[in-house]
Every structure is written in C-alpha cells, then in structure tokens.
Amino acid sequence: MRLKDKVAIVTGAGRGIGEGVALRFAEEGAKVIVNDVNDTEAKRTVATIQAKGGKAVDVAGSVASREIAQKMVDVAVKEFGTVDILVNNAGIIRDAMLHKMTDEQWDQVIEVNLKGVFLCTQCAARVMREKGYGKIINVSSTSWRGNPRQLNYSATKAGVIGMTKTAAKELAAKGINVNVIAPGMIWTDMITSMPPAIVERMEKGLAFIVPLNRKGLPKDIANLALFLASDESSFITGQLIHCDGGMIM
C-alpha cells in the first residue's frame, strides 16, 4: 500500500473529485479526515471507506472558516496522531458575466476557493513543519487561464497556483512537498448540473475539446493525487500538473 498508515485530510470530499481522492487514498492505506460543507455527503464518504475496512472520520463545515480548518487538523491529530497529507479540493462556482457579477458572487468564490486553501494549508503546515514531513496537494483548474462567465473562479484558480509555488518555496526546507493539479473537463456534479443545452454541446464537441476523446473522471485526478501524496514524488515540488486529456497542451 502506497499510503499505509499515512493520515490525510481531503476537503470537499463529499462527492466528485474529493470523494474520489478520499476513497483512493483509503484503498492505499491512508486514514482519512473527510471534509465537506454538506455533513450528509461527508458521512456517506466515511461510511463507504469504513465499509471497505478503511479508517475515516468526517469534519463538516466550510473551509472558509478558520475554526473548521483548525478543527480538521485537531481531529486528525486526536484520532490518528498526526497530519501527513492535505488535499485542498473544496471549491464552488458562482458564474456570471463580468458586467453582471455581484459582490456576493465574487466574495463567496474568493472565500472558499482562495481563503479556504490558505487557512487549511496554514493549519496543516504547522503540524507538518514540526515533524519535518508533509504532502500538500492543491486543486486548481484549467480555468486558471481564463474562462468566460468565470472571472471570480478563474481568479481563484490562478491564485491557488501562485500560493502553491510560494508555499513550496517556504516549506521545502522542512521536508514538505507542495504541488497543484489543474483538472480539465472532469464529469462531476459541477458539470452535469449545468444547463442541459450546455452539457449537450460539451458532449458533442468532446473530441474537439479533449484530444484523448473521453470524459475525465474523478479517478483520473485521484490517481494523480495518489502519486503526489506518495513518496514516489519526493523530488517534485512547486509544480503545476494539468490532468485534462490534452485540452491545453
């Protein structure tokens, strides 16, 4: 097992990419703190892990809260003794064209997607620094390059890349690797909840948009996150890795 006895915190793990990462880590022996703003979904992921013989605990709440960010770390230390891995996956969208975007839409996305990554990273890094070991994996998006109707989302996903590179430089001497994954078109609720006409256009244009000509799945991101969380990636830090089927190569 590649993560045997490692302790991982995965945010936004009630469904989608986060759920896929949490389940994959547990399969490889990690003890997982499952976070999600939706307590029911967090508990479902925990139940799935436990049903397969794994160990997991849920901590519900928004990553935009310092109290929740610290609670995840405190629970990890209390239940499993430490924190080895942090996956900052939690994120939201509040799409609108620039001239129509409200302050609330801007603020909500900044709070979760950017401040949440800062808070969770800061809280977990304090434990990792003391032990001289850690793996921090941030989830950005190919939208960091800019996407119509996503000024707020694109800004946060570009910001996460900058945060990753800075944290990697600050924490390298403490034995902590910090990397960022930029998923492409991953078929989760975030895509399937879009207007049907948009989803249909995406499906019809899949071969044009994605050279590998298939839908990206949560397991694709989970497998990459597993590599970055394992000791196999011990000489990799500060890197942005696109997992997008070739969308922006």
Order of alpha helices (4+ residues) and beta strands (2+ residues): beta-alpha-beta-alpha-beta-alpha-beta-alpha-alpha-beta-alpha-beta-alpha-alpha-alpha-alpha-beta
